[in-house]
Amino acid sequence: MGMVKCQYCLVKGDKTLMEKGLHKKGYLHKNCIKDFLENERKKKNEQEQRRELYGYLLSLHNAIEIPTRNLLRLKEIKENKKIEYSLILEAYKMSEEKIKWFISNVLDYKNDSEGINACITLMLKHGINPAFQERKNKAKQEMHQKEMYEVKTRADMSLGAAARTKVKDEMDISHLL
């Protein structure tokens, strides 16, 4: 039949051997569907994190719009340091007091590009490493709790001698039978 390009791997293939893509746009190889859906889920998650960070920045700087220059800087930070927008948001929240003091005392509540850029620098200087360490410690603690739960569950599930012995009960009449 016709040859069409896969939306994910961009390799041409026979249309009859491919599946309809997301929202009935384009086609996907059957072995590309899982990867394509995973990639779409990651993009959606990143977009949600970016939207949350943007909303926080708007409220923090009391602005109508964050300049594109500052958004590009945040994107570069994310890509260069290989971190998520959620970590940048945590870093902002950790250094929020210092940033608010800086906005009120140094910037005189100006929310221009240079002022926001200075606040990003403050966040990087005072918030990114503690936020990363806190996230790392949280993950370590969750893993430790999970291990403890598994050990406890495993110990409870083991059939020891106590489970095999018959419990003597004064109401038990099985010896008479």
N, C-alpha and C positions, 0 to 999 in steps of 0.2 A: 504494500500500500504506500502511504506517504512517509517521508522521513521528517522527523521533528526533533528539536533539541530538548534535552532534559533540563528542567529548571535548576537542578542542583549541580550536576557535574558538567553541564553544557556539551555533552557528547550527543551526536545525532544517533537516532535509533528508529526502528520501525514503529510506527504509531500504534499498530495492533498489539505490540508487546509491551506497551507502556500504559500507565494509569493516569487518569486525569489528576492534575495538580490541585493545589490548595485553591479554594473558591472557584474551581473549574477553569482556572487559568493555566494554560500550558500543560505539559506532560512530564511525568517522572518515571525513571526506571523503577522496577519493583524493588530492587536492592537499594535504591537511593531514598525511598520514602521515609524510612526510619531516621536516617541522618538529616533529611530535609526538615522533618517535624521537630527534631531535637534542636536544630539550628534556629528554627522559627521560635521555639520556646525560649531559647537563650536571648534572642533579639528582643522579644516581648518583655522579658524580665529586666534586661538592661534599660529598655525604654521607660519602664515603670520606675526604676531606681533614679534615672536621670530626671524624670518628671518630679519625683519627690524632692530631690536635691534642688531643683529649680524653684519649686514652691517655697522651700525653706530659705533660699537665698533672697527671694522676693520679700518675704516677711522680715528677715534679718536686716536687710538694707532699706526696708520701707520704700521699695521701688515699684514702678509699674512694669519695667522691663529690664532684664539684665543684658548689658551690651554683648554683642556677638564675640568680640575680642576676648572677653572674660570666659565665655562658654567654651571657646576654642582652647583657651589655656587649661581649663578643667579637663577637657577631652585629651589634650596632650599629656597632662599629668597622669590620667587614667591609663593611657596607652604606654607611656614610658615606664611607669612604675609597675605596670601590670596589676593594677588593683581595680576594684569595682567602685561604682558611684556610691554604693551604700557605705563603703569605708570612708570615702571623702565626706559624706554626710555625718558619720560618727565623729570624724576628726573636727568638723565644724562645730558640732554640739559640745565636744570636749573643750574647745577653745572659745566657746561662745562668750564667756565673761570678758575675756581679753579683747575680743573683737568688738563687743558692744562698747567697752571703755574707749577703745581706739576710735570708733565711729563718733562717739559723743564728744570726746576731748580733743582729738587731733583733727578729724575730718569735719567737725562741726556739722554733722548729719548730712554731709554731701554724699550722694550716691552715684557719682560719675565713674567712669571706667577706671581711672587711676586709683580712686579710693577702694573700689571693689577689688582691684588687682592687689593693693596693699593688704587687704583682708585675706585674700587667698594666700599671700606670702606668710601672714601671721598663722593661718591654719596649718600650712606646711611646716612652719617652724615649731609650733607648740602643740599641734594636735595629731598629726598623721602617725607618728611613731607610737605614742601612747594608745591610740585607737587600734593600731595594728597589734600591739602587745596584748591589749585587752581582748581582742577577738581571738588571738592565738590561745590565751589562757582559758577563755571560755570554751573553746573547742577541746582543749586538753582536759578540762574539768568534765565536760559532757562525756568524753570518751572514758574517763576514769569511772564516772557514775554508771555508765553502760556496762563496763567490765565488772564492777562490783555487783550489779544486778544479775548479770549472767552467772557469776560465781555463786551467788546466793541461790538463784533458781536451780542451778545444776546440783547444788548440795541438797536442796529440798526434794529434788526429783530422784535422787539415788535411793535405791531400795536396800536398806541396811537390815541388820538383824532385828531392829525394832519393828519393822514392817512385817516381818515373817512370823513373829511370835503371836500366839493367840492371847488376847486380853481376857483375863479372868474377871468375870462379872458375877455378882451374887444372884442376878436374875437369869443367868445362863443355865439351861437345863439340857444342854447337848450331851452331858455325861450320862444322863439317865436314858437316853435313847438307844 
